[in-house]
Amino acid sequence: MINHIYAAWIYVSDLSQSIDFYQNKIGLKIKLQFKNWVEFDLGVTSFAILKRPPEKGKVVPTKTRIMFEAKDIREFYDMAVSEKIKLIGEIRNEEYGELLTFEDPDGHWLEVYQDKLKDKGC
């Protein structure tokens, strides 16, 4: 039976540029790397990027959100502004947490989330 999500992944057009973005700008650590596949370590789940083969056509950015949890969303926001990462709006407050949507080099929308419920024992 299924016990957890192993990885969420997206196609990228330029693997080197995307590695730089995810590793050096937003701070993910590489778990493993093959020729066209890179996994970043997020504990039990991985986030991966895959170089899209030319025969499959151009990368089409997705607006389906992959959400990363952060300890301090305002620290992430400040880093994103200083690194000139494209933000989609501002930090949004929801009853369960705060969210910030941003875009990677291929135009995929991703989110950072800071949980409000953990602090309340939920």
C-alpha positions as CSV (number, residue, x, y, z in Angstrom):
1,M,0.0,0.0,0.0
2,I,1.0,3.6,-0.4
3,N,2.5,5.2,2.7
4,H,3.7,8.6,1.6
5,I,4.6,10.8,-1.5
6,Y,8.1,9.9,-2.5
7,A,8.7,12.9,-4.9
8,A,7.0,15.7,-6.7
9,W,8.8,16.7,-9.9
10,I,8.6,19.2,-12.8
11,Y,10.2,19.5,-16.2
12,V,12.8,22.2,-16.7
13,S,14.3,23.6,-19.9
14,D,17.8,24.4,-18.5
15,L,19.0,21.9,-15.8
16,S,22.0,24.0,-14.7
17,Q,19.9,27.2,-14.4
18,S,17.3,25.3,-12.4
19,I,19.8,23.7,-10.1
20,D,21.3,27.1,-9.4
21,F,17.8,28.5,-8.7
22,Y,16.6,25.7,-6.4
23,Q,20.0,25.1,-4.7
24,N,21.6,28.5,-4.5
25,K,18.6,30.9,-4.4
26,I,16.0,29.1,-2.4
27,G,18.4,26.8,-0.5
28,L,17.3,23.3,-1.3
29,K,20.0,20.6,-0.8
30,I,20.6,18.0,-3.5
31,K,19.8,14.5,-2.5
32,L,20.9,12.8,-5.7
33,Q,21.7,13.7,-9.3
34,F,21.8,11.8,-12.6
35,K,22.4,13.1,-16.1
36,N,18.9,14.8,-16.4
37,W,17.3,14.2,-13.0
38,V,18.1,16.1,-9.8
39,E,16.3,15.4,-6.5
40,F,16.4,17.8,-3.6
41,D,16.1,16.4,0.0
42,L,13.0,17.5,1.9
43,G,13.0,14.7,4.5
44,V,10.7,11.8,3.6
45,T,9.6,13.5,0.4
46,S,11.8,14.8,-2.5
47,F,11.3,17.6,-4.9
48,A,12.9,16.8,-8.3
49,I,13.6,18.5,-11.6
50,L,13.9,16.7,-14.9
51,K,15.5,18.1,-18.1
52,R,12.7,17.9,-20.6
53,P,13.8,15.9,-23.7
54,P,13.8,18.0,-26.9
55,E,11.6,15.5,-28.7
56,K,8.8,16.2,-26.1
57,G,8.7,19.9,-27.0
58,K,9.1,23.0,-24.9
59,V,8.5,23.1,-21.2
60,V,5.0,24.3,-20.4
61,P,4.9,25.9,-17.0
62,T,2.3,24.6,-14.6
63,K,0.2,26.6,-12.2
64,T,-0.5,23.6,-10.0
65,R,1.2,24.5,-6.8
66,I,3.9,22.5,-5.1
67,M,4.0,23.8,-1.5
68,F,7.2,24.0,0.5
69,E,7.0,24.5,4.3
70,A,9.2,27.2,5.8
71,K,10.0,28.1,9.4
72,D,9.9,31.8,8.7
73,I,8.0,33.0,5.6
74,R,9.1,36.6,6.0
75,E,12.7,35.5,5.9
76,F,12.0,33.6,2.7
77,Y,10.2,36.7,1.3
78,D,13.2,39.0,2.1
79,M,15.5,36.5,0.4
80,A,13.3,36.2,-2.7
81,V,13.2,40.0,-3.1
82,S,17.0,40.3,-2.7
83,E,17.5,37.4,-5.2
84,K,14.9,39.0,-7.6
85,I,12.8,35.9,-7.6
86,K,9.4,36.6,-9.3
87,L,6.7,36.8,-6.6
88,I,3.1,36.3,-7.5
89,G,1.5,38.7,-5.1
90,E,2.4,39.2,-1.4
91,I,2.2,36.9,1.7
92,R,-1.4,35.8,2.2
93,N,-2.8,35.1,5.6
94,E,-5.2,32.2,5.9
95,E,-6.6,30.7,9.1
96,Y,-4.2,27.7,8.8
97,G,-1.1,29.6,7.8
98,E,0.7,32.1,5.6
99,L,1.4,31.5,1.9
100,L,3.6,33.1,-0.7
101,T,3.5,32.1,-4.4
102,F,6.6,32.5,-6.5
103,E,7.9,31.5,-10.0
104,D,10.9,29.4,-11.0
105,P,13.0,30.1,-14.2
106,D,10.6,28.1,-16.4
107,G,7.5,29.9,-15.1
108,H,6.2,27.1,-12.7
109,W,4.3,28.5,-9.8
110,L,5.4,27.2,-6.4
111,E,4.4,28.2,-2.9
112,V,6.0,28.6,0.5
113,Y,3.8,27.9,3.5
114,Q,4.3,28.7,7.2
115,D,2.0,26.7,9.4
116,K,0.0,28.5,12.1
117,L,-1.6,25.4,13.5
118,K,1.7,23.7,14.7
119,D,2.2,26.5,17.2
120,K,-1.3,26.0,18.5
121,G,-0.9,22.2,19.0
122,C,-3.1,21.1,16.2
